[in-house]
């Protein structure tokens, strides 16, 4: 077992280092060979069509290997991913637990920090926060407002006409946009070289889950329809 190399971690292949039987020597010819090979593999996966099922499977495996703690509940790959985390923990340096003095010092430092209220800070910049503006300023404000008489009082007329919004083509939630937002948030925690792969895998996973849910709903509806026919 070898300490995962920085390049291998960035590529998402640190699992290879954790299971390597070569001497743990950074910069060795074997390390350089592995890094070169896996760089080509990652680039091949990233450039492959999103519709290719084989490469989609490769993206899923790469996402799991890069972030095993997020997928260790998987029924098939969970045991291997948990083993990978166990191996990584064995290589990590053991940090001493904080003492009561450390915790007390932390609370003391936090208490010394000045708490800022952004809203209050902006309000304090208002020159009229403690008194009304001069009468001439109030007159200017009043003149800038236009009102229209209606049955139940008056309302302010907008300075520009507001165009009506066409909602005829809206079928509800923009699922594609929602998937994109979630995928970008998940990918932000991954190494830069894996962001594209993790984002694509997350979108595909959400689409598959939605399809399975729709299939289940369809089956339930068919069962209910059959019961009603009886």
JONOR-V329506 format. One record per backbone hydrogen bond with DSSP energy under -1.0 kcal/mol. CO is the residue of the C=O (numbers start at 0). NH is the residue of the N-H. If there is no record, write none. Layout:
co: (CO/CO)
nh: (NH/NH)
This chain:
co: (4/5/6/7/12/13/16/16/22/24/27/28/29/30/31/32/33/34/35/36/37/38/39/40/41/42/48/51/52/53/54/55/56/57/58/59/60/61/62/66/70/73/76/77/78/79/80/81/82/83/84/85/86/87/98/99/100/101/102/103/104/105/106/107/116/117/118/119/121/122/125/133/134/135/136/137/138/139/145/147/149/152/154/166/172/173/174/175/176/177/178/179/180/181/182/183/185/186/190/193/194/195/196/197/198/199/200/201/202/203/204/205/206/207/208/209/210/211/212/213/214/215/216/217/218/219/220/221/222/223/224/225)
nh: (8/9/10/12/15/17/1/19/24/27/31/32/33/34/35/36/37/38/39/40/41/42/43/44/45/46/51/55/56/57/58/59/60/61/62/63/64/65/66/69/73/77/80/81/82/83/84/85/86/87/88/89/90/91/102/103/104/105/106/107/108/109/110/111/120/121/122/123/124/125/128/137/138/139/140/141/142/143/156/154/152/149/147/169/174/177/178/179/180/181/182/183/184/185/186/187/188/189/193/197/198/199/200/201/202/203/204/205/206/207/208/209/210/211/212/213/214/215/216/217/218/219/220/221/222/223/224/225/226/227/228/229)
